[in-house]
């Protein structure tokens, strides 16, 4: 089997992988490669091409801080996000650093050599440092519905949309009603014969404050100074949401939930339908959906919503059977059923010191110091690791914050002419305890819902419990005493 060796290996070529690579280049670290399992680069916004796909954070903030872009609208759609992604990849010449169609099957720390062995089907790669940037929304889940495999129509997950299939004038079922479904439903509803939505739990919905940018406004966005000014305005306006999510449930209900209820009442006149889509938990406990078109789509005559009381009993060759025995004939089943976010968030096996597996360390729940490093796993860094999710602002802000810590860690080793850096178990324990103590105050823990933010243990794993600038300050303050450098 062929072998290749690098100083750093980055796994994944989405925004996390791109930002990692550019930060390495900016710090004069050129001996690295990016491994990408797909046959194309770009991650989420090149993979998720379902109808209606768009970002739910304002585009000027949902972008790399050092790479302004003349966005055409406030909330960019998938095709524009894909263009931006390729713009970044090409500008920084990352294609020549990337090996596509390379699926990582496992990783092992070789203690004697103080190096990581990264196994793929055809090549063993070796690196002093590994940055895992595979992303939290990269492993789609389809529940094991009874009879699922017997269905003879077409079916696929929103993450793997089959554009060769023409859904127009077809009977379509979409299973799930979260963020992706909320974009698909209003987009395809006018074109299908019948659309059946199977909702497990409703979400709170707020209108989407979108707007198109004129040509002169787009030109202004290309100005770095003005771009940074707009980013700051958006950033600080969003950051105030944490006050409600964590510090003032009363304010959350008074402002956000009151607004959501008023919007719901105005958008859905039918009381029975309105009751079906009204959540029984505090707003913010689950992801808030931003959509001005979802509720109108539910009101269409060709759209039928089935709630949890009418859920799926089984799937047959040509139909979905509901819990109350109704047979719903369908040609296409779209699974909008989410991702494995709080279980094993890395798809491949990782073995650290003393043959200790990351999966064993995460047996109770995933955890990491700054959501980035784990004791007994030297020189391994996790982009968007446990408790780095953010419910109110841009995930890219958190990624760039993590990279402040990652680059400092790598340079600590290289400048000292050492081989490895490892977070102390006591430091990780202290950090994780703090995270989950702080989490008790948040709506994600106390809002009365069961969401994908939580692991089976009941711990909220996906979210960071506080202001994003707090996380950035912690990531930017490297604490040598929390680490072992050898």
N, C-alpha and C positions, 0 to 999 in steps of 0.2 A: 504493500500500500504506500502510495506517495506521501511525502511529508513536507510541510512548509512551516517556517518559523518567523514570528514577528514580535515586536515589542508589545503591541496592543492588537487585540482582535475585538472588533465591534460586531455584535450579532443583531441584525435587523437594520433596514435602511430607511425607516420612516423618519419623522422629525427628530426623534431621540437619537437615532444613529447618525443622521446628518449633522445635528448640533454637536455631537460627540466628536465626529471627524473634524469638523471645522475648528473646534476648540483645540484639538491636538495639533492641527496645522499652525494655528496662531501661537502655539507654545513651542514651536520648532520640533514637534514630534511627528516625523513623517513615516516611520516604519510601522505601519498598521495596515490592516485590511478590514473590509466590511463583508460579512457573510450574510447572504440573503437567500432564504429558502425558496422564494418564488422566482419566476424567470424574468421578473421586472423589478425595478427599484421603486421606492416611494411610500410603502406602508399603507396606512389606513385610507388615505384619500386617493390612492391609485387602485386599491382593492375594493373599497365600498363604492360601487357604481350604481346602486339601486336608484330607481326613479325618485326624484325629490331630495336626494342626499345633499346636505348642506351643513355648515358649521353652526353651532348655537352660541358662539361667543363672537363678538364684533371682530371682523377681519383684521383691522389695524393692530389689535392686541393679540389675535390668534395668528401670530407670525413671529419669525425670529427677530429679536430686538435689533440686530445689526443689519437686517435686510428689508428695508422698506419696499413697498409694492403699490402700484396704482390700482387698487381694487375697484371693481365696477359696482359693488354694492356693499352695504354694511355687514351683512351676513353672507359670506361667499358660498356659492354652490360648488358641488363636487368638481365640476370641470375646471373651474378657476383655481380651486385649491390644488388640483393635479398639475395645472400649468405652473403655479407658484413652486410646487415641490420640484418639478423638473428644472425650473429656473435656478433654484438653489443648487441642485445636483450638478448642473452644467457649469454654473459660474465658478464653483469651487472644485471642479474637475474630479468629482467623487466617483464617476463611473469607472475610471481607471484604477480606483482603489477597491472596487467591489467585485465579489465573485457571486454571481447569481446561481439559481437552481442548486443551491447548496444547503441541505437540511441538516442542522446540528442534531445528532442523535444522543449525545452525552458529553459530559465534561468531567475531567478528573485532575485533581491537584497532585503533582508529583513532588513530594516533599523534599526528596534528595536533591532535585534539580531546581526546586522552587520555581516551578513553571506549570502552566495549565496545558493539559492535553485535550484538545477539542476534536471530537470524533464526528466525521461525516461518512456517508456510504463509500466514498472513494478515496478520501484524503484525510490524514491525521494532521491537524494544525497545532502548533505549539506557540504559546505566547506568555510573556511575563505577566501581562495584565489582560483581563477580559471585561468588557463593558457589555452587559446584556441590555439590549434596547428592542426587545421583541414586542413590547407594548402590552398593556392590560386588555385591549380589545382585539386580540388577534386569534383567539381560539374559540370559535363559535360553538354554542351548545344547542343541540336539538333534544328535547326530552323524549324519553322512550315511551311514546304513546302506544297503547295496545293496537296492533294491526298496522302500524306505520309502514312496515316493509311490504305490505300487500297492496298498497295504493298503486294503481296503474296509470294515473294521470301524471302530470309534471309536478315536481316539488323541489324546492331549494331554499337555503338560508339567505337572508338579505345580504350577508357577507359575501356570498358567491352567486350573485344574480346572473341568471342565464339570459343573456340578451338575444339569443337565437330563438327563444320562445316568444310567440306573439300572444300576449294576454288580452288583447282587445276583443271585446264581445264574448269573453269567456266567463264562466262561473268561478270566482276566485275566493279562496279562504286565506286570511292572514291570521296567524296564531301569534298573539302578543300585541300589546298596545303601548309600548314604551317609545323611546326616542326615535328609533329607526322607523317603526310602524307609523308614528305620527307624521312622518315625512312621506312615506309610501302611500298611505291611505288616501289623502286628498289629491295626490298626483295621478293615481290610476283609477280612482272612483269614476270620473266622467267617461272613461274609456272601456270599462268592463261591463258585462251584462248584469252580473250580480256580484256584490262584494260582501263577504261574511267575515266580520271581525270577532275573533275569540279573545276576550279580555279576561285576564286572571284578576288583576286589581286595577282600578282607575288611577289616573295621575292628575295632579293639579296642572292646569294649563293657563298660561298667560299669553296675551297677544304678542306677536313678534314685531318689535319696533324696527323693521327693516326699511331701507331706503336705497334707491339707486344713486350712484355718484355721477354727476355730470362730467363732461370732458375736462373742464377747467379744475374741478375738484379732484379728479384723478391725477391731473398734472401736479397739483399741490401735494398729493400724497407721495409723490416721488421725491419731494424735498425732505431730506433727512431731518432737519430741524423741526419742520411742521409735523412730520410723521411722529416724531418722538413726543411732541407736545400733545397731539391727539391721543397717542397711546396712554400718556399719563392721565389725561382727562377721563378716558374710558376706565383705566385701571382703578383710579381712586373712587369713581362712582360705583364700580362693582364691589370694591372692597368693603363698602359700608354694609353689604348684605350679611357679613359675618356677625354683625351686631345682633341681627335677628336670629340667625342660625344657632348662635351660641349663648349670647348674653341677655337677650330680651325676647322670650317667647311671646310676650304681650305685644311687642312691636311687630313681630312676625305675623301674628294673627290680624292685628289692626290694619297693617298696610298691605302685605302681600296676599294673605288669605282672603281678606275682605275684597280686594281687587279681583282675585280669581273667581270668587263666588258671584260677584256682580257681572263679570264677563260671561260666566257659565249661564247665568239666568237670561242674559240678553241674547246669547248665541243659540241656546237650545230652548225654544218655547215649550216643547213637549215634556210634560212633567215626568212621565215614565222613563223616557230616554235620559232626561237630566238626572234622575235618581241613579240610573245605572252608572253614569260617569262621574258621580260625586264621590270623592275619596272620604274615608272615615278616619283619616289621620291628619296630623298637622302638616301644613304646607312646608316643603323642604325636606321632610323625612325621606321621601323618595325624590328622584331627579324631577325638577320642575320642567315641564315641556313648554317651549316657546313656539306657538303656532297660531296664526290667524285664520288658518284654513281647515284645521282638523274638525272642530265642532260643526262648521257648515257641511263638511263631508259626511259626518254622522247623520245629518238631517236629510240627506239625499234619499229619494224613494228606492234606489237600487242598492242601498247599504243597510245591512242588518247587523246589529251589535248583540253578541251573546256574552253575558257576564258570567261570573264564577258559578252562579246557581244553575246555569245552563251549560256548564263546561263540557270538555271532550271526554266521552266515555270510551270511544274507540274509533279507529280509522279503518274503513273497508276499501275495496277495490276502487270505488268511485264516489265515496261519500265520507262525511264525518258524522258520527252518531253522538248526539249530545247526551248529557246526563239524564235528561227527562225523556229520552227515547226518540227524539226528532232526528230524521235522516236528512242531512244537508248535502245534496249532490254538488260536487265540485270538479272542475277540470284541472285546477292548479292550487297547490298548497304552498303558501309562502311562510316560512318559519322566521319570525322576528323575535326570537327567543333568547337573545342575549349571548353572553360570553362567560367563560370561566375566569372570573376576576378575583374571587376571594378563596378559591381552593388552591390547587397547585398552579400558581400563576406563571411558572416556567414549564414549557411543554416537554422538555428533555431532562434526563437525570443529571444531577450535579453532585459530585463526590469531593468533599474537602479533605482536611487533615484527618489522619487516623481512620480513613475510609468512612468518614461520617457523611451521611447524605443530607442535602438541603431539605429533601422531602421529610426526613425524620425530624430535623430541627423545626420544621413547620407543621409537624403533626397536629398540634393543638390549633394553631392559627399562624399564618404568615407574619413575620416580624423582621425588622431590620433597623439598624442605627441610621437615623436620618432617612429611613426608607431606602437606603443605598448599600450598606455593607452589613455583613453577618459574621459573627465570631466563628473561627475555625475554617473560614473561607477567604484566605488571604488574596489580595489583588483582584478580587471580584467585585464589580460595581453594578448595581441594578438601577437602570433608568425606569422611572415610574414604578418603583417597588412598593411594598406595603405602606399604607397610610401616606401616600403622596398625592392621592386624588384631590381634586379641588372642585367644590360645587358651585362656586360663584365667579370664577375668573378663568384665565387661560391656562391650560395644562402646560403650554410651552414655557410660561413663566417659571413653573416648578421645575421643568426639565433643565432650563438654563441655570436655575439655582443649584440643583444637584451637581451640575457640571463644575460649578465653582469649587465644591468640595472634592469632586473626583480628580480634577486637574491638580489641585493642591496636594492631594494624597499621592498621586503618581510622581509629582515633582519632588516631594519629600524623599521618596525612595531614590529617584535618579540622582538628585543633587548630593545625597549622602552616600552615593555609590553602594547602596544596599540592594537587596533582592525583593523584599516583600513588606507589605503593610497589612496589618490585621487589627480590626477593632476589638477591644477587650470585651469579654463577656459581661463584665460588671457595667461597662459603659452602655452596652446595648440594653441590658436589663433595666438600667436607670432610665434610659430614653423611652423604652417601650412602656414602662410603668407610668411615666409622665403622660405619654400619648393617651393611654386608655383612662387615666384619671381625668384628663382634660375632656375626653370624649363624652364622659357622663353628662356634661353640661349641654351637649349639642342636641339639636333636633334629630340627628341621624340615630342617636341612641335612645332618646326619650320621646320621639314623636309619634309612637304608637303604630309603626309599620314594620313589615319585614321586607327588606330590600336587598338588591345585589351588593350594596355597600357592606353587608354583614356576612361573616363566615358562619359555618354551621355551629361554631362554638358560641355564637352570639356577639363576638367582638366585631366592631366596625373596623374593617380592614382597608377599605378603599379610600377613605377620606382623611385629610389632615385636619385636626380639630382647632382651627384658628385662622388668623390672618396669614395671607401668603407672604407678606413681608417678614413676618416672624420666622417662617421657614427659611426664607432667603438669608436672614441675619444669622441663623444657626448654621446653615450650610456654608456661609462665607467666613465663619469663625472657626478655623481649624484648631482642634484641641489635641495637641500632641500627647497629653497624658491619657487620652482615651484610646490610644493606639499602641501597638507593638510594631516597631520597625526593625527588621532583621536582615 
